[in-house]
Amino acid sequence: MLINKNKRKVVLVIAGHRGGRLPYALLALAANLDDDVLLLDNPDSKLLKKHTNEIKYAICVGISTITGTYIQHSLTAAKAIRSINPHVPFVWGGWHPSLKPEQTLENEYVDKVIVGQGEQAFSDLVKKIKNGEKTNDIISYDYMDRNSFPVYGFD
């Protein structure tokens, strides 16, 4: 299957056993995007192989994780995805990256971190990536002012 490069997708990943729960965080991110989304729930080599073309032409890969063994599962998935697309930007979010953004950014499979609620921040970041605009590593929204949602971390 050949993918039209103009119809590139955003790849969203959640890795690790979650007891059959739906990936609500990723669904919330996907609902806020203007782009097609490929959601990879607990991706293994077979699933990644099935979606090689989408990954090869992905706009970016969003990975949601929490502290604990989920990080190792997420890193395993990121490593496999990077072998398919060595230049795709990895954007990490979730509890652990929000609590430890600097530590998260130390890993070679982390290019960007979203701190806190990520729906609008991730959407804005995807637009910047598609437009080739410069971004900073840590993107955070201040929810103190619910009317303006000021952005911190953009150029």
TORPAVEX-942568 format. One record per residue (C-alpha): x, y, z; residue in one letter. Coordinates in steps of 0.1 Angstrom, whole numbers. Layout:
+-------+-------+-------+------+
:  east : north :    up : rest :
+-------+-------+-------+------+
:     X :     Y :     Z :    a :
...
+-------+-------+-------+------+
//
This chain:
+-------+-------+-------+------+
:  east : north :    up : rest :
+-------+-------+-------+------+
:     0 :     0 :     0 :    m :
:    15 :    33 :   -11 :    l :
:     6 :    64 :     9 :    i :
:     0 :    98 :    -7 :    n :
:    26 :   120 :    10 :    k :
:     0 :   148 :    10 :    n :
:   -22 :   126 :    32 :    k :
:     3 :   120 :    59 :    r :
:    -9 :   109 :    92 :    k :
:    -2 :   117 :   128 :    v :
:     7 :    85 :   146 :    v :
:    -4 :    82 :   183 :    l :
:    11 :    54 :   205 :    v :
:     2 :    40 :   238 :    i :
:    23 :    10 :   250 :    a :
:    20 :   -14 :   279 :    g :
:    -9 :   -35 :   292 :    h :
:   -38 :   -13 :   304 :    r :
:   -63 :   -40 :   313 :    g :
:   -85 :   -36 :   282 :    g :
:   -92 :     1 :   288 :    r :
:   -97 :    24 :   259 :    l :
:   -68 :    49 :   252 :    p :
:   -90 :    79 :   261 :    y :
:   -60 :   103 :   262 :    a :
:   -50 :    95 :   227 :    l :
:   -87 :    97 :   215 :    l :
:   -89 :   132 :   230 :    a :
:   -57 :   142 :   211 :    l :
:   -70 :   127 :   179 :    a :
:  -104 :   145 :   181 :    a :
:   -86 :   179 :   183 :    n :
:   -65 :   173 :   151 :    l :
:   -72 :   184 :   115 :    d :
:   -51 :   155 :   103 :    d :
:   -57 :   118 :    98 :    d :
:   -46 :    97 :   127 :    v :
:   -32 :    62 :   131 :    l :
:   -36 :    50 :   167 :    l :
:   -13 :    22 :   177 :    l :
:   -25 :     6 :   209 :    d :
:     3 :   -16 :   224 :    n :
:    22 :   -19 :   191 :    p :
:    42 :   -50 :   184 :    d :
:    64 :   -58 :   154 :    s :
:    35 :   -73 :   135 :    k :
:    13 :   -42 :   139 :    l :
:    42 :   -19 :   131 :    l :
:    50 :   -39 :    99 :    k :
:    13 :   -37 :    89 :    k :
:    15 :     1 :    91 :    h :
:    50 :     7 :    77 :    t :
:    40 :    31 :    50 :    n :
:    19 :    53 :    74 :    e :
:    49 :    54 :    98 :    i :
:    74 :    61 :    70 :    k :
:    54 :    92 :    60 :    y :
:    41 :   103 :    94 :    a :
:    39 :   139 :   103 :    i :
:    50 :   131 :   139 :    c :
:    46 :   104 :   165 :    v :
:    28 :   112 :   198 :    g :
:    36 :    88 :   227 :    i :
:    16 :    89 :   259 :    s :
:    31 :    73 :   289 :    t :
:    31 :    71 :   327 :    i :
:    58 :    64 :   352 :    t :
:    68 :    27 :   355 :    g :
:    71 :    -1 :   331 :    t :
:    51 :    18 :   305 :    y :
:    81 :    39 :   298 :    i :
:   101 :     8 :   287 :    q :
:    73 :    -4 :   265 :    h :
:    70 :    31 :   250 :    s :
:   108 :    33 :   243 :    l :
:   107 :    -1 :   227 :    t :
:    79 :    11 :   204 :    a :
:    97 :    43 :   197 :    a :
:   129 :    25 :   188 :    k :
:   110 :     2 :   163 :    a :
:    92 :    33 :   148 :    i :
:   125 :    51 :   145 :    r :
:   140 :    22 :   125 :    s :
:   111 :    26 :   100 :    i :
:   113 :    64 :    99 :    n :
:   146 :    78 :   112 :    p :
:   135 :   115 :   109 :    h :
:   100 :   114 :   124 :    v :
:    97 :   138 :   154 :    p :
:    87 :   121 :   186 :    f :
:    64 :   141 :   209 :    v :
:    59 :   126 :   244 :    w :
:    32 :   134 :   268 :    g :
:    12 :   120 :   297 :    g :
:    19 :   118 :   334 :    w :
:    56 :   110 :   334 :    h :
:    67 :   135 :   308 :    p :
:    45 :   162 :   325 :    s :
:    61 :   155 :   359 :    l :
:    97 :   150 :   346 :    k :
:   100 :   168 :   313 :    p :
:   138 :   175 :   315 :    e :
:   145 :   138 :   324 :    q :
:   122 :   126 :   296 :    t :
:   140 :   149 :   271 :    l :
:   173 :   132 :   279 :    e :
:   163 :   101 :   260 :    n :
:   173 :    99 :   223 :    e :
:   138 :    88 :   214 :    y :
:   122 :   120 :   227 :    v :
:   123 :   151 :   206 :    d :
:    95 :   172 :   222 :    k :
:    75 :   170 :   255 :    v :
:    41 :   183 :   262 :    i :
:    36 :   193 :   298 :    v :
:     0 :   191 :   312 :    g :
:   -32 :   188 :   292 :    q :
:   -21 :   183 :   257 :    g :
:   -51 :   186 :   234 :    e :
:   -45 :   221 :   222 :    q :
:    -7 :   221 :   226 :    a :
:    -4 :   190 :   205 :    f :
:   -26 :   203 :   178 :    s :
:    -6 :   235 :   177 :    d :
:    26 :   216 :   176 :    l :
:    15 :   194 :   147 :    v :
:     6 :   225 :   127 :    k :
:    41 :   239 :   134 :    k :
:    58 :   207 :   124 :    i :
:    37 :   205 :    91 :    k :
:    46 :   241 :    83 :    n :
:    83 :   236 :    91 :    g :
:    82 :   262 :   119 :    e :
:   106 :   262 :   147 :    k :
:    94 :   248 :   181 :    t :
:   109 :   245 :   215 :    n :
:   113 :   213 :   234 :    d :
:    88 :   218 :   262 :    i :
:    54 :   230 :   254 :    i :
:    30 :   238 :   282 :    s :
:    -4 :   254 :   285 :    y :
:   -13 :   274 :   316 :    d :
:   -49 :   266 :   326 :    y :
:   -51 :   293 :   352 :    m :
:   -68 :   315 :   326 :    d :
:   -94 :   294 :   309 :    r :
:  -104 :   322 :   285 :    n :
:   -71 :   328 :   267 :    s :
:   -50 :   296 :   273 :    f :
:   -17 :   314 :   271 :    p :
:    11 :   294 :   255 :    v :
:    46 :   291 :   271 :    y :
:    75 :   275 :   253 :    g :
:    68 :   286 :   217 :    f :
:    93 :   309 :   200 :    d :
+-------+-------+-------+------+
//
